[in-house]
Amino acid sequence: MILNNMAMAQIRAGKPEKAIGYADRAVELDRTGDPRVLETRAQARADLGDREGAISDLEKASSLCRSMCPSSALKAESNEKIPEAPSDRCDFALAVSCREIEAKLEQLAIRP
């Protein structure tokens, strides 16, 4: 997650060209299947104008979310209690991130 955090710091600093290197490496080294790593790279790609790459990463992240969290957790409102997950892989923070991933994917998919 250190590389992912470094990528996010570069994105927030307005330096997506630096962020993409950290994000690529984070995705390459991620062994946990954390969709947030792909979300970070998608943001860097979007900031660099690579809309198709961003959509691809968000679609992969969305698929990981659906495999990790029950659909009720992904559809719950942010202030609702997350229902019991079928595994210990879906906590509140991940469910919230997965909802954000879905929103970003929808936003990128409808924007030309």
Secondary structure, 3 states (H helix, E strand, C coil): CHHHHHHHHHHHCCCHHHHHHHHHHHHHHCCCCCHHHHHHHHHHHHHCCCHHHHHHHHHHHHHHHHHHCCHHHHHCCCCCCCCCCCCCCCCHHHHHHHHHHHHHHHHHHHCC
